[in-house]
Amino acid sequence: MRIYVIGVFLFYHFRERETVKPLVTIGWVLLSEVVEEDLLRSYRSAVAKVCSVLEKDFPDFRWEIPFVRRRRYPPHGALDPLELLEVGLMEKTRNNWDFAIVLVSNELEPRYRISTIGVPSSALEVAVLSSYELEEHDHVDEKVGALALHLLGHLWGLSHETEGPMYPPEKHEDLLVSSFTEEQKRSITRRLAEVADTRLEEKKAKWSSISFYWSTFWTDPGSILRDVQDYAPWRLPIKMARMTAATAVSMIFLLMGSESWEVGVHFSPLLLVIGTILAVLGSTTFIFKGQNLGQLSREAGYKEQLARTRIVTFTTLLYGMFFLWLLFMVFVVGIGLVFPREILNSWLGNRLSFADLLRFASFSGILGLLAGAVGGNLEEEDEIKADLFYDEET
């Protein structure tokens, strides 16, 4: 009899464990010192609407959406979304949330648009939401809830579409709470399944830096690479104008000097490949450290969420440096093809072949990249962070 009772207990115990749904936590942080009860009720109603949609669309997960008030800012005056994202990241890591939405009643300071009501950051897994313009309309809770779903969609790797929450909210009248499409649900479910797994710091007490970051990357490599791609790192040379200008100036001096042509064409391809790899890694590390891009939170110890953010940021910057090198290599090849061939031949003492031109272009790209790294640290720190962290200004 005793064995039978134990067997029944174990059967239902493990059956219950198998049926436990993974938990996803989205923390809402109200940073404005809001005192209007009607507005507070609208905020809480918006949270309930979002929770209702998520429970309906994703029944395979348990949803926990805490609402926290911090009273950090007065309810008037424009706020910088970048600062709010960093506060949201701190709250997310401190409370072990999976995602965070920073809610303010203040206006947001735009960087790229005339105005903005929300800024998602999939790299930080945090979004900023402003109700400033939405309070002029009826059904504020509906507008805030719909905007929150749109921002969460960006955090989960979705792009704009013609239906569902990912419809671009260019008009506030378009903000209506709705379910995600079936295709969007499948994409989000894959992302949430990866997020809801046990954090690395909970699996083992002691880690080395290399093993922890290595394990963080291989925990979810596809999602990390998708986030990097979504940030379009090939546009960084255009966005970081001072860095690109510093590279361009160095290129001009190299192109106009016969000595640089003589040195560049005599490097072996192997040395140029090694030099390119070292220059890309070195310039990326120099800017990453010089601009404090890894200083994301006051949290001590190893946190998978912070490690993932640093990996996304560093990889995005790494791709950006590679595309800068590639851009100027193509530029030098183009200039070399239109330069008077007699002058180049006289500088080198023999006929310039296309292989020689490629070697010189690669050599020039290496030196230009190193000069660009110095120029990158002349950029405003907030501008670089905004370029790397913002998914969009909604």
Buried (B, 14 or more C-beta within 10 A) or exposed (E): EEEEEEEEEEEEEEEEEEEEEEEBBBBBBBBBBBEEEEBBEBBBBBBBBBBEBBEEBBEEBBBEBEBBBEEBBEBEEEBBBBBBBBBBBBBBBEEEBBBBBBBBBBBBBBBEEEEBBBBBBBBBBBBBBBBBBBBEEEBBBBBBBBBBBBBBBBBBBBEEBEEBBBBEBEEBEEBBBBBBBEEBBEBBBBBBBEBBBEBBBEEEEEBEEEEBBBBBBEBBEEBBEBBBBBBBBBEBBBBBEBBBBBBBBBBEEBBEEEEBBEEBBEBEEEEBEEBBEEBBEBBBBBBBEBBEBEEBBEBEEBBBBBBBBBBBBBBBBBBBBBBBBBBBBEBBBEBBEEBEEEEBEEBBEEEBEEEBBBBBBBBBBBBBBBBBBBBBBEBEEEBBBBBBBBBBBB
